Amino acid sequence: MLAFVVFGRRDVSPRSGALLFPVAGTRDPTLARSFAEMRGDRPHAAIDITADRGTAVRAATSGRIERMTSEGDGGIALEQISDDGAYCLYYAHLDGYAGSLAEGDALDAGAILGFVGTSGNAPPSAPHLHFAVRELEAGDDCWEGSPVDPFPLFAEQ
């Protein structure tokens, strides 16, 4: 079983192949290196998936939309809680949302959420999806969870 990095409460061993890659056709093994990189005085705690602007972003697992926002460093972003409530998935720097999504909506794995972009603090010349996974404990908000490297969780596609 693959182990992955958790900043915070504990180390966990995820189930390999648990997540769909959120940007179809762009899996790049070098992405795993960006999770532990420092960004200023804090760890990145996410991966950046470069793709052409407008490329579809899909739900990496089934669950529900917890929050949609267009403010802050993440720009147009979406937080998803997994069906089991154990994880929060964060999709940021989108150019826009797909269809008529709303907070509280149920999602199937693979559902189109939005499109790769450069909103928020992303450089305009570097479209990408900032994708983060956090392990939650009961009562945690998405940002209170422990960051988890999502790369070992992706299914082979």
C-alpha positions as CSV (number, residue, x, y, z in Angstrom):
1,M,0.0,0.0,0.0
2,L,1.2,3.5,-0.8
3,A,1.7,5.9,2.1
4,F,1.2,9.6,1.6
5,V,2.2,12.7,3.5
6,V,-0.1,14.3,6.0
7,F,0.8,17.6,7.6
8,G,-0.7,17.6,11.0
9,R,-2.5,15.0,13.1
10,R,-1.4,11.6,11.8
11,D,0.0,9.5,9.0
12,V,-2.6,7.5,7.0
13,S,-2.3,4.9,4.3
14,P,-4.8,5.6,1.6
15,R,-6.4,3.2,-0.8
16,S,-4.6,3.5,-4.1
17,G,-6.9,4.2,-7.0
18,A,-9.6,5.9,-4.9
19,L,-9.7,9.1,-7.0
20,L,-10.3,10.0,-10.6
21,F,-7.7,12.4,-12.0
22,P,-9.6,15.7,-12.0
23,V,-8.4,16.9,-15.4
24,A,-8.8,14.2,-18.0
25,G,-5.8,13.5,-20.3
26,T,-3.2,15.4,-18.3
27,R,-1.7,13.0,-15.7
28,D,1.9,13.9,-15.2
29,P,4.1,12.0,-12.7
30,T,6.0,15.1,-11.8
31,L,2.9,16.6,-10.1
32,A,3.6,14.6,-7.0
33,R,6.6,16.8,-6.2
34,S,4.6,20.0,-5.8
35,F,2.7,18.9,-2.7
36,A,5.5,19.3,-0.2
37,E,7.0,22.4,-1.8
38,M,7.2,25.6,0.3
39,R,5.2,28.6,-0.9
40,G,6.6,31.4,1.1
41,D,6.4,30.4,4.7
42,R,3.9,27.5,4.3
43,P,3.8,24.2,2.5
44,H,1.8,24.1,-0.8
45,A,-0.2,21.1,0.4
46,A,-1.8,20.6,-3.0
47,I,-0.9,19.8,-6.6
48,D,-1.1,22.1,-9.6
49,I,-2.3,20.4,-12.8
50,T,-1.4,22.4,-15.8
51,A,-3.8,22.2,-18.8
52,D,-5.2,24.4,-21.5
53,R,-7.5,27.1,-20.4
54,G,-11.1,25.8,-20.6
55,T,-10.2,22.1,-20.1
56,A,-12.9,20.4,-18.2
57,V,-12.4,19.7,-14.5
58,R,-14.2,16.7,-13.1
59,A,-15.2,15.5,-9.6
60,A,-12.5,13.1,-8.4
61,T,-15.0,11.2,-6.3
62,S,-18.7,11.2,-5.5
63,G,-19.9,13.5,-2.8
64,R,-21.6,16.9,-2.4
65,I,-20.7,20.5,-3.0
66,E,-19.9,22.1,0.3
67,R,-19.0,25.6,-0.9
68,M,-18.6,27.6,-4.1
69,T,-16.7,30.9,-4.1
70,S,-15.1,33.4,-6.3
71,E,-13.2,35.3,-3.7
72,G,-9.7,35.0,-2.3
73,D,-6.4,33.5,-3.6
74,G,-8.2,30.5,-5.1
75,G,-10.4,32.6,-7.3
76,I,-13.3,30.7,-8.7
77,A,-13.2,27.6,-6.5
78,L,-15.3,24.7,-5.2
79,E,-15.1,22.5,-2.1
80,Q,-16.5,19.0,-2.2
81,I,-17.1,16.7,0.7
82,S,-16.7,13.0,-0.2
83,D,-19.7,10.6,0.3
84,D,-18.2,9.2,3.5
85,G,-17.5,12.6,4.9
86,A,-13.8,11.7,5.4
87,Y,-12.3,14.1,2.9
88,C,-12.7,17.6,1.5
89,L,-11.5,18.1,-2.1
90,Y,-10.7,21.6,-3.2
91,Y,-10.7,22.7,-6.9
92,A,-9.3,26.3,-7.5
93,H,-8.3,28.8,-10.1
94,L,-11.3,27.8,-12.3
95,D,-12.4,30.0,-15.3
96,G,-16.0,29.2,-14.4
97,Y,-18.4,26.5,-13.2
98,A,-20.1,24.0,-15.4
99,G,-23.9,24.2,-15.8
100,S,-26.1,25.1,-12.9
101,L,-24.1,23.7,-9.9
102,A,-25.1,24.9,-6.5
103,E,-24.0,24.3,-2.9
104,G,-25.4,21.1,-1.5
105,D,-25.7,19.4,-4.9
106,A,-24.8,15.7,-5.0
107,L,-22.0,14.8,-7.4
108,D,-21.1,11.6,-9.1
109,A,-17.4,10.8,-9.7
110,G,-16.5,12.3,-13.1
111,A,-19.2,15.0,-13.1
112,I,-17.9,18.2,-14.8
113,L,-17.5,20.9,-12.2
114,G,-15.9,23.7,-14.1
115,F,-13.0,24.6,-16.4
116,V,-9.2,25.1,-15.9
117,G,-8.3,28.8,-15.6
118,T,-6.3,31.4,-13.9
119,S,-8.7,33.1,-11.5
120,G,-7.5,34.3,-8.0
121,N,-3.8,34.6,-7.6
122,A,-2.8,32.3,-10.5
123,P,-0.5,33.9,-13.1
124,P,-2.6,34.8,-16.2
125,S,-0.1,32.9,-18.4
126,A,-0.3,29.7,-16.4
127,P,-3.7,28.0,-16.5
128,H,-3.9,25.2,-14.0
129,L,-6.1,23.5,-11.5
130,H,-5.0,23.8,-7.9
131,F,-6.2,20.5,-6.4
132,A,-6.1,19.8,-2.7
133,V,-7.4,17.0,-0.5
134,R,-7.9,17.3,3.3
135,E,-8.7,14.5,5.7
136,L,-11.6,15.6,8.0
137,E,-12.5,14.6,11.5
138,A,-16.1,15.0,12.8
139,G,-17.1,18.7,12.8
140,D,-14.1,19.9,10.7
141,D,-14.5,22.6,8.1
142,C,-12.6,21.9,4.9
143,W,-9.7,24.1,6.0
144,E,-9.4,22.5,9.4
145,G,-8.7,19.1,7.9
146,S,-5.2,17.6,7.5
147,P,-3.7,18.1,4.1
148,V,-3.1,14.8,2.2
149,D,-1.0,14.3,-1.0
150,P,-3.6,13.3,-3.5
151,F,-1.2,11.9,-6.1
152,P,-1.0,8.3,-4.7
153,L,-4.8,8.2,-4.6
154,F,-5.3,8.6,-8.3
155,A,-6.6,5.6,-10.3
156,E,-4.6,4.5,-13.2
157,Q,-6.3,6.0,-16.3
